[in-house]
Amino acid sequence: MAQPALSVLLRQLEEQLGAVLFERTYRGVKLTMAGERFLSHAREIIKRVDVAVEDVREAVAEPTGRVALGMPQSVAKFLAVPLVRETVKHWPKVQLQVIEMNSGYVFDHLIKGNIDLGITFGTEESSGVSYSHLLDEELVFISSRKQIDSFLRRRKRRTNTIAATELNNFPIIFPTTAHSLRRRIDEYLYQQDIRLNVIAEVDAIPQLLALAAEGIGSTVHSYASVLGYQSLENLSILKITKPPITRSVYLCRSSTTPQSIATSVTHDFLKQYASRLVQTNEWPTTVSSN
């Protein structure tokens, strides 16, 4: 479209809405707050049209179209490979995108339409997203074998459990407060009125476990996240008791945007497969206290 025609069209649109959509500067134009809101509605309308067209064209037996799924690294290790494998095998016309992201970003990407499905460790107070509970993971205490052995000798009682109040015997490295795991841990510590010596904050799981293995600082994470770690022989895992701490895993999707058949098929597969992994203990959600 030629520039003059585009300018006329934008001006007519602003007149129709009774609002300024663009702020014009010597560097060009940028959206105003009204423009941002209108853009959000426009994207949703366009997506609805795309879904409607796709829905008419596709059959349930052969779903087609893009399905973008956002999930954290600790979940991707269990679901990403089987999901891609099953999609390629049974739904070859589905354009699957598995995007690794911090669970804290899933809600925002879902609302903006950047992803179709997401996996999170919590829920947001919003009518725009629906959540399906997948499972509950137990969080465990992770430290170097040397530090744990020293602690158990001082305690004179060798078990693979540790009371919540005993965590303050160790220097701690947690994820940052932007991380959903940290928010869950902070909530737990606040409820138990426990203060810990947090010496550093690291979000990445491999680096967090590496620091624990080297004895730099201990941490708290899901039992499943430790499995497969290359330096597992240098780590000790203790079950947290009095009381235990868990986090919930949810599969979420937009409740306002119609879901394509491809998205629905993927959603249902993830729920069924996650349940199967828990039942067979391939996704271990707890650790024995014996």
Residue, then its C-alpha position, 0 to 999 in steps of 0.5 A: m500500500a502506498q504511503p499516502a493511502l496508508s496515512v488516509l486509512l489510519r486517519q480514518l480508523e482513528e476518527q472512527l474510534g475517536a482515539v489517537l492510535f499512533e504517536r508520530t515523532y521525527r523517528g516515525v510512529k509508535l502505538t499509544m496506549a489506545g493503539e496497544r489495546f486495539l492491537s490486542h483486540a485485532r490480533e485476537i479477531i485475526k486468530r479467531v478468523d484463522v481458527a474458523v477457516e482451519d476448523v472448516r478445512e480440517a477433519v478430526a481424523e487429520p488435524t492440521g495447523r500450528v500448535a505452539l507449546g511453552m514449557p519449562q526445562s524440567v517438564a520438557k525432559f519428560l514430555a518434549v520427545p514423546l510429544v514430538r514423536e507421537t505428533v510426527k507419527h499420528w498427526p503429520k500435518v500438525q506443525l508442532q512448536v515446543i518452546e522452552m521458557n520459564s514458567g513465569y512467562v507462559f501466562d503472558h505468552l498465552i494471553k498474547g497468542n504467542i503460544d497455544l498451550g503452556i505448562t506452569f507451576g501455578t495459576e494466575e487470577s484471570s478469566g482468560v486462561s483455563y487450567s488442567h491439573l496434571l500432577d503434584e511434585e514433591l520438592v526435595f533438599i539437594s546438597s553435596r554428599k560431603q555436606i550431607d554426611s557432615f550434617l548427619r554425623r552431627r545430628k547422630r541420626r542417619t536418615n534420608t529426611i530433613a525437617a524444614t527447620e533444619l534447612n538453616n544449617f546450610p548455605i542456600i542457593f535458590p532461583t530468583t524471585a521471578h521464578s515460580l519455584r522460588r515463589r512457592i518456596d518463599e510461600y512455604l518458608y513464610q508459612q513455617d516462619i523459617r529464614l534461610n541463609v540465601i548466599a546466591e540466586v541462580d535460575a538455570i537447573p544445571q548450574l544450580l545442581a552443579l553448585a550444589a554438587e561442588g558444595i558451594g550451596s544447597t538448594v531445593h528443587s523437584y526430585a524429577s529435576v535431579l534425575g539424569y544430572q551428570s554429577l549425580e554421584n556427588l549429590s545427596i537428596l533428602k526428603i523434606t518433612k515437618p511438613p513436606i513441600t510440593r508444587s502443582v503442575y498445570l496444563c493451560r490454554s486460552s479460555t476466550t480463543p477457540q481452540s483448533i482441533a490440532t490444539s485439542v488433540t495435543h492438549d488431550f495427549l499431554k494430559q493422558y501421557a503425563s498421567r501415564l508417566v506418573q503411574t509408571n514412575e517414569w516421572p517420579t513425583t515423590v521420593s521414599s522416606n525410608 
